[in-house]
Amino acid sequence: MRVALRVEVHTLHGLGEGVPRLMRLFSDYQVRASFFFPFGRDLSGREPLSAWRARRHIGRAALLYGTLLPAPRLGEQSARLMRLAASNGHDVGLLGGSPLLWRRRLANAGDGWVAAQLHAAWRACNDVMPDQGPAALATPAWQTAPAVLGAVNAERFRYTSMTRGRMPYLPLLQGVRSDVVEIPTTLPTVDEMLRQPGVDTTNVHEYLYAESQHVRPAGHVFSLTAEREGGDRFALLEKLIVMWKGQEGSVRALQDVLHDLQPSTLPRHQVGWAIPQGGDAYQATQSIEVPA
């Protein structure tokens, strides 16, 4: 069993509290993960209902970020933690600019906005890691657009992780092709599993483990956040790591998945839109195979 960890960081609280806790956990169990950092602002307060529901794991001050309080810049902390994560052997990449803004706008964004946002984030990251730069791009809530596929070709990313799917592939969206390998999330999130009949906080790890036993050509990818799995779901994540590592299983980074691939042999698939089982919004999803 092979499971790769895809860690999204959305907020100032996730940077300050969640990422350090996750890195300590991964160090204790000697596993690598892929961390995706934002280089925009924390605009949590501009989505008040979601922020209120998430107040325990983003901090109460975040309820006002971007409204009554200035939206904190995330780049400085992201840069520091990106260097630390890389020095500890983890795979690091970009989550783009401001996570809330990207989640709201990305699917319908034009070429100019995407190119400017992505280039600014890439430069900011490259300034702090000039020897290697960001290896990859992930997007919040699995959102993407044709403009993103065009932009990633120009920014020297080695892979992306922007969709839900079954196996690594080369994406095609509305006639725009990317030759950068897409490594999709294959497993449900904890939230999605908790919306399934019979699943609750006492047994969700067992259901997720059962899902991960379905064989995939390149193994599985599990997506988590610094805010939740680095916070109130920390013990749950630890249980999953123990289960995944048992019986000669491996927990790894997405870059390890990429290392095992031959990009020239990967199929090309259309990217569609679907609401996953237990999900609450449309997400970019691996669809039918098309001629290379």
Legacy VTK file of the C-alpha trace (Angstrom):
# vtk DataFile Version 3.0
C-alpha trace
ASCII
DATASET POLYDATA
POINTS 292 float
0.000 0.000 0.000
1.359 3.393 -1.034
-0.250 6.657 0.102
1.115 10.114 -0.726
0.249 13.055 1.545
-0.858 16.354 -0.044
-0.948 19.141 2.587
-2.730 22.421 1.808
-2.013 25.470 3.997
-4.764 28.100 3.861
-4.405 30.522 6.759
-2.064 32.338 9.111
-3.140 29.976 11.883
-2.330 26.966 9.713
1.145 28.342 9.095
1.836 29.175 12.720
0.290 26.142 14.412
-0.620 23.395 11.961
2.488 23.123 9.797
4.973 22.812 12.704
2.787 20.131 14.351
2.540 18.161 11.119
6.278 18.348 10.528
6.933 16.994 14.025
4.478 14.153 13.410
6.035 13.266 10.065
9.482 13.344 11.645
8.361 10.995 14.426
7.116 8.464 11.873
9.863 9.138 9.320
7.522 9.962 6.439
7.751 12.527 3.668
4.861 14.730 2.574
4.112 17.435 0.020
3.365 20.868 1.536
1.671 23.525 -0.614
2.069 27.090 0.663
0.141 30.282 -0.205
1.870 33.533 -1.138
-1.087 35.914 -0.904
-3.181 37.165 2.024
-5.414 35.497 4.607
-8.888 36.728 3.625
-10.832 34.386 5.919
-13.124 37.150 7.196
-14.583 37.715 3.734
-16.420 34.405 4.003
-17.987 34.925 7.446
-20.168 31.808 7.646
-17.332 29.446 6.732
-14.938 31.318 9.013
-17.381 31.088 11.920
-17.744 27.330 11.452
-13.957 26.974 11.264
-13.162 29.361 14.130
-11.707 26.617 16.356
-9.014 25.746 13.839
-8.280 29.095 12.169
-8.364 31.322 15.274
-11.017 33.870 16.227
-9.035 36.821 14.862
-9.365 35.281 11.390
-13.110 36.033 11.493
-12.183 39.675 10.869
-9.286 39.292 8.413
-9.940 41.298 5.281
-12.891 43.161 6.829
-12.410 44.880 10.195
-8.788 43.748 10.441
-6.163 43.963 7.692
-5.691 40.713 5.795
-2.287 39.360 6.917
0.324 38.648 4.273
1.185 34.961 4.220
4.323 35.077 2.091
6.922 35.718 4.800
5.799 32.827 7.011
5.260 30.606 3.982
8.811 31.291 2.824
10.306 30.471 6.240
8.317 27.253 6.617
8.918 26.247 3.027
12.663 26.376 3.640
12.249 24.431 6.889
10.059 21.765 5.276
12.512 21.335 2.396
15.446 21.073 4.811
13.561 18.285 6.613
13.249 16.329 3.375
9.707 17.257 2.404
8.426 18.175 -1.042
7.279 21.820 -1.250
5.163 23.715 -3.748
2.748 26.582 -4.232
-0.916 26.840 -3.309
-1.019 29.998 -5.396
-1.868 33.421 -4.012
-4.690 34.108 -1.534
-6.448 30.743 -0.984
-9.953 32.208 -0.615
-9.551 34.377 -3.708
-8.243 31.460 -5.751
-11.054 29.177 -4.624
-13.670 31.752 -5.615
-12.208 33.060 -8.855
-9.946 30.468 -10.414
-12.475 28.368 -12.352
-13.639 31.409 -14.345
-10.412 33.417 -14.373
-8.884 34.773 -17.550
-5.374 34.339 -18.876
-4.095 37.696 -17.621
-5.247 37.280 -14.022
-3.951 33.713 -13.771
-0.601 34.499 -15.384
-0.023 37.519 -13.120
-1.047 35.672 -9.947
0.975 32.581 -10.721
4.076 34.431 -11.851
4.046 36.629 -8.730
3.720 33.589 -6.462
6.420 31.693 -8.360
8.828 34.631 -8.122
8.170 35.123 -4.410
8.848 31.451 -3.784
11.895 31.347 -6.040
13.365 34.345 -4.205
13.535 32.334 -0.975
14.561 29.048 -2.607
16.673 30.115 -5.586
18.512 26.803 -5.773
15.398 24.800 -6.597
12.296 27.008 -6.777
8.791 25.575 -6.311
8.518 22.074 -7.742
4.752 21.953 -8.001
1.415 23.735 -7.949
-1.720 22.660 -6.090
-4.960 24.632 -6.057
-7.447 25.154 -3.211
-10.609 23.032 -3.375
-9.424 21.407 -6.630
-10.223 24.393 -8.804
-8.548 25.045 -12.142
-9.064 26.727 -15.516
-7.691 26.527 -19.062
-5.535 29.553 -18.257
-3.883 27.616 -15.425
-2.910 24.769 -17.731
-1.311 27.254 -20.088
0.482 29.080 -17.288
2.004 26.008 -15.625
3.738 25.122 -18.891
5.514 28.482 -18.743
6.547 28.442 -15.070
8.771 25.335 -14.982
6.674 23.273 -12.572
7.495 19.567 -12.471
3.953 18.496 -11.599
0.551 19.825 -10.551
-2.111 18.520 -8.167
-5.333 20.336 -9.041
-7.922 17.608 -9.626
-9.657 14.563 -8.206
-9.005 11.356 -10.086
-7.694 7.821 -10.337
-4.109 8.011 -11.616
-1.465 10.487 -12.877
-2.131 11.888 -16.355
-1.595 14.792 -18.740
-4.595 17.152 -18.597
-6.721 18.716 -21.337
-9.296 21.381 -20.444
-11.423 23.191 -23.024
-8.867 22.608 -25.740
-5.847 23.681 -23.668
-3.221 21.000 -23.077
-0.640 20.817 -20.335
2.498 18.727 -20.627
3.074 19.013 -16.874
2.111 15.798 -15.073
-1.087 16.050 -13.018
-1.131 13.910 -9.850
-4.752 13.910 -8.664
-6.188 13.290 -5.217
-7.577 9.747 -5.232
-8.949 9.331 -1.701
-11.937 11.067 -0.095
-11.232 13.775 2.452
-12.183 13.297 6.082
-15.110 15.716 5.667
-16.418 13.765 2.674
-16.191 10.473 4.543
-17.994 11.911 7.563
-21.006 12.665 5.348
-21.355 8.966 4.445
-23.955 6.761 6.192
-22.581 4.988 9.237
-19.358 7.020 9.375
-18.517 9.151 12.397
-15.448 10.498 14.157
-14.893 7.199 15.984
-14.569 5.060 12.842
-13.728 7.404 9.961
-10.092 6.258 9.971
-11.236 2.675 9.374
-13.365 3.702 6.398
-10.527 5.755 4.922
-8.138 2.856 5.368
-10.606 0.588 3.564
-10.793 3.089 0.679
-7.012 3.124 0.452
-6.939 -0.652 -0.029
-8.457 -0.299 -3.506
-5.477 -0.731 -5.825
-4.442 2.263 -7.953
-1.662 2.136 -10.582
0.434 4.801 -8.839
-0.901 4.333 -5.330
-3.183 6.780 -3.555
-3.062 10.494 -2.757
-4.682 11.772 0.446
-5.349 15.491 0.798
-5.304 17.194 4.183
-5.038 20.712 5.556
-2.689 22.238 8.086
-5.704 23.771 9.811
-7.690 20.555 10.428
-5.276 17.615 10.404
-2.689 19.854 12.047
-5.333 20.814 14.608
-8.388 18.981 15.930
-7.862 15.979 13.626
-4.229 15.438 14.541
-4.868 12.154 16.391
-6.926 10.863 13.467
-4.081 11.539 11.034
-1.634 9.777 13.343
-3.881 6.693 13.379
-4.006 6.697 9.578
-0.226 6.980 9.256
0.250 4.020 11.612
-2.263 1.952 9.619
-0.813 2.923 6.232
2.749 2.160 7.317
1.782 -1.237 8.701
2.303 -4.417 6.686
5.159 -2.876 4.698
3.098 0.037 3.426
4.628 3.408 2.607
3.623 7.010 3.237
5.351 9.374 0.854
5.374 12.702 -0.980
3.883 13.437 -4.389
7.393 13.954 -5.725
8.020 10.275 -4.949
4.999 9.413 -7.092
6.446 11.528 -9.899
9.816 9.804 -9.580
8.194 6.437 -10.325
6.494 7.692 -13.511
7.578 7.939 -17.126
5.759 11.116 -18.259
6.111 10.248 -21.944
3.973 7.140 -21.412
1.164 8.817 -19.443
-2.312 9.015 -20.989
-4.007 12.326 -21.695
-7.376 12.880 -20.056
-10.001 15.570 -20.279
-10.684 17.519 -17.096
-14.365 17.737 -16.191
-16.355 18.938 -13.199
-18.130 16.820 -10.600
-19.297 16.884 -7.001
-17.595 13.954 -5.233
-19.582 11.653 -2.991
-19.937 13.498 0.289
-18.736 16.746 -1.291
-20.555 20.068 -1.378
-19.174 21.822 -4.483
-18.019 21.132 -8.014
-14.366 20.161 -8.322
-12.050 19.626 -11.274
-12.075 15.895 -11.974
-10.157 13.499 -14.218
-12.482 12.464 -17.043
-12.227 10.398 -20.231
-8.978 9.507 -21.954
-8.347 11.299 -25.247
-5.780 10.764 -28.006
-2.334 11.969 -27.014
LINES 1 293
292 0 1 2 3 4 5 6 7 8 9 10 11 12 13 14 15 16 17 18 19 20 21 22 23 24 25 26 27 28 29 30 31 32 33 34 35 36 37 38 39 40 41 42 43 44 45 46 47 48 49 50 51 52 53 54 55 56 57 58 59 60 61 62 63 64 65 66 67 68 69 70 71 72 73 74 75 76 77 78 79 80 81 82 83 84 85 86 87 88 89 90 91 92 93 94 95 96 97 98 99 100 101 102 103 104 105 106 107 108 109 110 111 112 113 114 115 116 117 118 119 120 121 122 123 124 125 126 127 128 129 130 131 132 133 134 135 136 137 138 139 140 141 142 143 144 145 146 147 148 149 150 151 152 153 154 155 156 157 158 159 160 161 162 163 164 165 166 167 168 169 170 171 172 173 174 175 176 177 178 179 180 181 182 183 184 185 186 187 188 189 190 191 192 193 194 195 196 197 198 199 200 201 202 203 204 205 206 207 208 209 210 211 212 213 214 215 216 217 218 219 220 221 222 223 224 225 226 227 228 229 230 231 232 233 234 235 236 237 238 239 240 241 242 243 244 245 246 247 248 249 250 251 252 253 254 255 256 257 258 259 260 261 262 263 264 265 266 267 268 269 270 271 272 273 274 275 276 277 278 279 280 281 282 283 284 285 286 287 288 289 290 291
